[in-house]
Amino acid sequence: MQGFLKASTDLNRYGSSADWFEFGWVDGLNLIGGGTFDGQGAASWPFNKCPTNQNCKLLPTNVKFVSLTNTVVKSITSLNSKFFHIVLLDCKDFKASEIHISAPGNSPNTDGIHMERSTGVTIANANIGTGDDCVSIGQGNAHVTITGVTCGPGHGISVGSLGRYQNEGDVNGLLVKGCTLSGTMNGIRIKTWANSPDSSVASNMTFEDIVVNNVANPIIIDQTYCPYASCSSVSPSKVKLSDITFKNIRGTTSSPVAVTLECSKGVPCQNVKLEDVHLDPAGGGTVAKSSCLNIQAKYSGTQIPPPCA
């Protein structure tokens, strides 16, 4: 893949598939070459109603990978997608490196890399600036490693959202290490919906050696996630979070609460550890704070801001 591929701005040309490029049901795909998938999304972003309407029609994804095994994606650029930039569904042994993703910070739902029901995924040395999560790890993923990602603008690196639909798979085995986030709406975030229709588990997750520069919510667990103006939910999330480690997270926060650990009343978080956290206010001044709910975290090493009382 070389040069520029430019997507049509006529949404009627995409039918009901909600995709521009799709690679599916292949073993041993190599997608390399330094080329750019230009979604020309600016003309379509005003038609995206998903931020306010949960029954919205999805706009096309730039590049989707479906049911692939032993895949290598290297040195590819995704530019101004209409919706998500890159999506992995039901993939096994997927290696991506030197990926460049770019869209304005106010472009709606332009997640950089989103994955579901995939195993053995490695993302290394990616530069992602977009209008939503730089990387989002959805339901059903296992053995995912993310290293060397530079994120910003965007909403950070997120697990979730989880627990919105029935029959979601568990998330197990995630390592996020050596990443830098600058000016993002969140840092490292785990988000689950309240009023979950089914139970699921997200466990064995480590976030290590993360640098945040002027980031709101550098560390956040939010088990009452709702992106809409109002949600009818009153029952607690049924997604159980356990065995989570935040280690060597350092930098500056743009929000007064730098560490938010708000877990489900129904299934409180278990075995959450914070080791060597140092988050100073971006503008100087008073020390940032921590907020906790339905959790008894374990702390070691430096803890700035101080742990919840």
Secondary structure, DSSP 8 states (H G I E B T S, - for coil): --SEEE--S-GGGGTTS-EEEEEES-BS-EE-SS-EEE--GGGTGGG--TTT-TT-----EEEEEES-EEEEEES-EEES-SS-SEEEES-EEEEEES-EEE--TT-TT--SEEEES-EEEEEES-EEE-SS-SEEE-TT-EEEEEES-EE-SSS-EEEEEESSSTT---EEEEEEEEEEEES-S-SEEEEEESS-SS-EEEEEEEEEEEEEEEESSSEEEEEEE--SS-----S---EEEEEEEEEEEEEEESSSEEEEEE--SSS--EEEEEEEEEEEETT-SS--EEEEES---EEEEEEES----
